[in-house]
Amino acid sequence: MATYNPPAFPRRPKHSSVFSELRYSWELHYYRYQINTALYVMSPGEKLAYNLIVLSAVVFFLTAIVYYLPSAVYVSMERLAYYLTGSRKMHVAAIHGAAKAMEQKSLAGVATLIDGRGMGLNNASWEFVL
């Protein structure tokens, strides 16, 4: 059984519309992905395993951004205020208020992902610790 299946280069549609341009763009990006990662020489099982690894890495990266970036920004803002003013006590309340506002906005966005059974984010790790 031959596993080599060369990918076909996508052709630009003759009649241009928004959807045909989006489809062409998607096909072009997928073609580049296949060529740069050599997916076209892999068997279907190998393609599945490779794509699962890539998808897992992307999910872990996005999860790290969602969960760790707000606290890292808070710590960075606190340190910047200390470096600029030389005093930690003066600006901590203002930074804490801004961090709380940012936390409430992010929680409101994440709360839209709650399922219909009322299962939500009742985790204490969302609280910022001073």
N, C-alpha and C positions, 0 to 999 in steps of 0.2 A: 504494500500500500504506500503510495507516494504521499508525503506530507507537504511537499513544496507546492504552494499555491500562490503565484505572484499576484500581488494586489493590483487592481486596475486603477490607473490614474484617473481621478474624477474630471469630467469635462464640464466646462461652464455651460449653463443652459442657454439656448438660443433666445427664448422669450423670457425676459427678466421680470421677476416679481419678487416681493419680499420673501415669500416662502421658498421659492426656488433658489434665491441667493443664500438663505439660511441653510437649506439642504446642501448646497454646493460647499458652503463654508464648513459645515459639519463633516462632509465626506472628505474634504481636503485635510482637515485636522486629523481625522481618523487615519487617512492614508499616511500622513507624516508620522503619526504615532506608530503605525505598523512598520514603517521603514526604519525609523530610528531605534526601535526596540527589537527589531528582527522577529516580530510576531509571525510574519508570513512564512517562515521556515519551520515553525513549531507545529506539533500535532495539536489537535483540539484539547486534549487533557493538559498539555503543557501551557497552552494559551490560557486556559481556565485558571491554572495554578498561578501563573504570572500575573494575570489581571486581578486575582484575589489579593495577592501581595501588594500590588500597587494601590488597589482600592482601600486595603487596610491601612496602608501608610497615609493616604489622604485623610481617611476618617480619624486616625490618631492625631494628625496634625491639626485638623479643624477642631477636634475636641480639646486639644491643648490650648488653642486660641480662645475658645469659648470659656473654659474654666480657669485658666491661669493668667491670661492677659489682663483682665481687670485688676487683679491683685498686684500684678507686676507694675502696672501703670500707677496704682496708688502708692506703692513703695517708691517708685521713681519720682513721683511728684513730691512726696515727703522729703526725699533726699535732696531734690533740687531746691526746695524751699529752704532747707537747712543750709545748703551751700551758698545760696544767695543772701540769706539774712544772718546766718551764724547763730540763730536761735531756733530751737525746736518748739518751744512752747507757744510762740506767737502765732504760727500759721497752721498748727495741727488742726484746730477747730474748722478753719475754712476748707482745708484739704479733706477733712473727714466729711464735711457737709457735701462737697462736690462728689466724693466717692460714694456716699449714700445715694445721691441723686442718680449717679451712673448705675449703681446697683439696682435701684428700683426700675430704671428703664430697661436694663437687661433682663431682670426678672419678669417684667411685663411682656417682653418679647418671647421669653422662653415659656411663660405661662400659656401662651397660645398653643403649645404643643401638648397640653394636658389632654388625656383621652376622656371619653365620655363617662367612665366609671368614677370619676372624681379623684383618680390617682394623680397626684401632683408633686411638686418639688417642695417637700417639707424637710429639707435637709439643713442642718445647722451650719454646714460648711460654707453656705452662701454668705454668712455674716462676716463682715470685715472685723478683724481684731486689731485694736490699737495697742 
